[in-house]
Amino acid sequence: MVKAFLCRSLSLVLLLVFFSGSSAAYAQTVGPVDPVDLRIMTFNIWMGGELVDFDQVVEAIKAADADIVGLQEAIGNTRRLADALGWSYASERMQIISRFPLIDPPDGNGLYIFAQIKPGAVVALANAHLPSDPYGPYAVRDGAALAEVLELEQATRLPMIAPHLPKFMALTQASIPVLLTGDFNAPSHRDWTTAMIGTRTGLDYTVEWPVSTAVEAAGFVDTYRAAHPNPAKRPGITWTYGYPYPRLKPDEVIDRIDFVFAAGAVEVLKSQIVGETGTPDADIGISPYPSDHRGVVSTLRVTPGSPPYFVAAQSRLVRVGEPIVVRYHAPMGEGSDRIVLVAGDGDAINDALMWLPPYEASFFGSVTFGSTLLAPGEYEVALIGVDDTEIARHSFWIIAPTHSLQSVRTKPPTKLGKLSLSPGRIHPLIVGIGSPSIAPAIPISPTAISVIYTPRQRLLAMQPLIVVCWVKQCYRSVSMKCVFCSTMVFLSWLQPPLL
């Protein structure tokens, strides 16, 4: 048994940022929480899980006996996968599925969500997919010097994760464990040691890989390497034994680039590889195997923490007629606090459309509003405390029952205003969205729109707005759906690092 209890000091500034908007003096918690054993899995399911057999993706997760899965390349199939497993909770935005309720807190901003292990006791979940190209181990294989490889990593992948690490540190300092899954497209410095030089193709010298070094410096433990500290005995390769197995390029290099990291009050009990039956280190064998990446599932003994005050719509997108489920952590409960629904940016006191108290003096729980009489558009829920003080606020959208967004396809390169889009390069891209279709048409094959968000994440509002995307060369046409609601079809090769 490997113990990895983590404790990181943090400046008061970070704590103030984390708890801004909360009335800490009135904090209500559930008291001491017993540790719980969770099986956390990371799984790049390879272009929606449909290139081999989607049902085998389901079987792999079942065989892993996972409780929470961070997906990569889910390509609109996040909810579909949860449904196939019989799980009630899925976050398309984060590409996370769970047996436990998922809460999108107001200050999560697509960086993390909470899994509610019991009312008032949560763990934070983050999920990453860092850029794949140019790939560091290929540079080593092709003769690049160490300085070139480090420069590549510092320019390509490190900027996608490093700015977010202080937020994770603030969560752990607030006694909320953080579980970070992902396809990091970068190896671990713990695997590229002097003892490992020459043990496999392309491992020619030691490398302090910047991403894994930075993540561990932020207080995270690499759960697989904690359970298997000797990389010579258990390399734990996750990419790749085939695309699909056993198809492999002659000069391919293999490595461990898929991770389950944990920070906070976490004890690592076990970590296993889910892979092709009979291949090295595959603790849980699946045949035929559905992905080019192997999964990692770690058994962790986690002590959940109490979240700050929040109010959060369970779904960012609600169709007219569907219930609006709102989860909350309230300071005082019934008689003092209330949950108020307003139109977007409305004043919670003067513009309230409806409100409900926390149920039966509960400080943690959920309330349900109706949407039948509400017009499509942006709405917000606000948590109001004593003296009409607004404590927290959260946005969501109501759309018509028949609302959908259409896919668009043209051939690149294409010019949009002053912006020229060319395959093989990553570009910031501005797209106009209206209802119900995208305009103007954007090149998708062989380029791909990979992530869509707006300032303040106001995606899919009913009127035209600005959406920021990235495009990158793609090898095939693959349909994908909206990261929020799964109704918009588009394509992806490079998905968001952390949205």
Order of alpha helices (4+ residues) and beta strands (2+ residues): alpha-beta-alpha-beta-alpha-beta-beta-beta-beta-beta-alpha-alpha-alpha-alpha-beta-alpha-beta-alpha-beta-beta-beta-beta-beta-beta-beta-beta-beta-beta-beta-beta-beta-beta-beta-beta-beta
